[in-house]
C-alpha cells in the first residue's frame, strides 16, 4: 500500500482550496462541501475541519483565495492598461471571467442566499485594497482617484450581474452574448480618456 505524502499545513490548505475552486467551477457552489473536498484530495473530513473549522470556514477561505488570485490578475491588467500596454476590454474580460468562469459570481450569490454574507468580506476587502492601490497612483488628483472607485463599482456590478443572468437576458433580448462586456469596456475607455484629458 502506497503511503500518502505528508503535506505541510499550508500545502494541505492550498490543495483543499484548489479542489474547492474546481468543484465550484464544475458543479456550482452547493457542491463545495467539506466531504466533497476531502474526497477529491484524498484527505479526511476531520482533516479539513482542522484547517477550516466548518463548511462556512471553507467557503470563506475559498472566497478569500478567489479574491486574491482574481484581483492579482485584474491588478496586472489595470496597470498594463494604464501604461498603454493593454486595453480596457482586456481588463473587462478578466473581471467578467473571474465572476463567470472562475466561479466568483456563483460563490457570491450562494453566500448571499445561505445567509453567509460575512464570507464575502474577503472579496470586498481585496477589491477595495486593489482599487485603493490603483487610485494611489492618482493621489495628486482626488477626483481621478474617486473615478477609479466608481469605475470599479460599475465593472464589478456588471461582471457579477452578467455571470448570474447575462446569458439568459441577452438571449431573451436578442442581443449578442458579449453585449455587457462591450458596454463595460466602452464605459472604462471613456473614463480613462476623461482622466487623461485632451
MOKAHU-V665838 format. One record per residue. N is the residue number from 1. RES is the residue in one small letter. PHI is phi in whole degrees, -180 to 180 (NA if undefined). Layout:
N;RES;PHI + N;RES;PHI
This chain:
1;x;NA + 2;x;-81 + 3;x;-85 + 4;x;-75 + 5;x;-68 + 6;x;-79 + 7;x;-104 + 8;x;-69 + 9;x;-56 + 10;x;-66 + 11;x;-66 + 12;x;-62 + 13;x;-63 + 14;x;-62 + 15;x;-63 + 16;x;-64 + 17;x;-68 + 18;x;-66 + 19;x;-65 + 20;x;-64 + 21;x;-63 + 22;x;-62 + 23;x;-63 + 24;x;-59 + 25;x;-71 + 26;x;-73 + 27;x;-131 + 28;x;93 + 29;x;-65 + 30;x;-64 + 31;x;-85 + 32;x;-86 + 33;x;-118 + 34;x;-59 + 35;x;-64 + 36;x;-66 + 37;x;-66 + 38;x;-59 + 39;x;-63 + 40;x;-66 + 41;x;-104 + 42;x;70 + 43;x;-119 + 44;x;-96 + 45;x;-57 + 46;x;-62 + 47;x;-62 + 48;x;-71 + 49;x;-60 + 50;x;-61 + 51;x;-80 + 52;x;-119 + 53;x;83 + 54;x;-169 + 55;x;-63 + 56;x;-62 + 57;x;-64 + 58;x;-64 + 59;x;-64 + 60;x;-65 + 61;x;-64 + 62;x;-65 + 63;x;-60 + 64;x;-64 + 65;x;-62 + 66;x;-62 + 67;x;-60 + 68;x;-63 + 69;x;-68 + 70;x;-67 + 71;x;-67 + 72;x;-63 + 73;x;-65 + 74;x;-65 + 75;x;-59 + 76;x;-61 + 77;x;-67 + 78;x;-64 + 79;x;-61 + 80;x;-64 + 81;x;-64 + 82;x;-68 + 83;x;-89 + 84;x;80 + 85;x;-98 + 86;x;-143 + 87;x;-104 + 88;x;-60 + 89;x;-63 + 90;x;-65 + 91;x;-64 + 92;x;-60 + 93;x;-60 + 94;x;-63 + 95;x;-65 + 96;x;-64 + 97;x;-64 + 98;x;-61 + 99;x;-81 + 100;x;-96 + 101;x;-67 + 102;x;-88 + 103;x;91 + 104;x;-64 + 105;x;-67 + 106;x;-63 + 107;x;-64 + 108;x;-60 + 109;x;-65 + 110;x;-63 + 111;x;-62 + 112;x;-66 + 113;x;-69 + 114;x;-94 + 115;x;74 + 116;x;-101 + 117;x;-62 + 118;x;-65 + 119;x;-68 + 120;x;-81 + 121;x;-53 + 122;x;-61 + 123;x;-67 + 124;x;-62 + 125;x;-63 + 126;x;-67 + 127;x;-64 + 128;x;-61 + 129;x;-63 + 130;x;-61 + 131;x;-65 + 132;x;-62 + 133;x;-65 + 134;x;-66 + 135;x;-66 + 136;x;-60 + 137;x;-69 + 138;x;-105 + 139;x;-56 + 140;x;-71 + 141;x;-127 + 142;x;-57 + 143;x;-63 + 144;x;-65 + 145;x;-63 + 146;x;-67 + 147;x;-64 + 148;x;-61 + 149;x;-63 + 150;x;-65 + 151;x;-62 + 152;x;-67 + 153;x;-57 + 154;x;-59 + 155;x;-65 + 156;x;-66 + 157;x;-64 + 158;x;-65 + 159;x;-65 + 160;x;-65 + 161;x;-61 + 162;x;-65 + 163;x;-64 + 164;x;-85 + 165;x;-138 + 166;x;-56 + 167;x;-62 + 168;x;-66 + 169;x;-68 + 170;x;-60 + 171;x;-63 + 172;x;-68 + 173;x;-90 + 174;x;71 + 175;x;-106 + 176;x;-60 + 177;x;-57 + 178;x;-92 + 179;x;-58 + 180;x;-63 + 181;x;-64 + 182;x;-62 + 183;x;-67 + 184;x;-65 + 185;x;-66 + 186;x;-63 + 187;x;-66 + 188;x;-68 + 189;x;-61 + 190;x;-64 + 191;x;-66 + 192;x;-65 + 193;x;-62 + 194;x;-66 + 195;x;-66 + 196;x;-74 + 197;x;71 + 198;x;-71
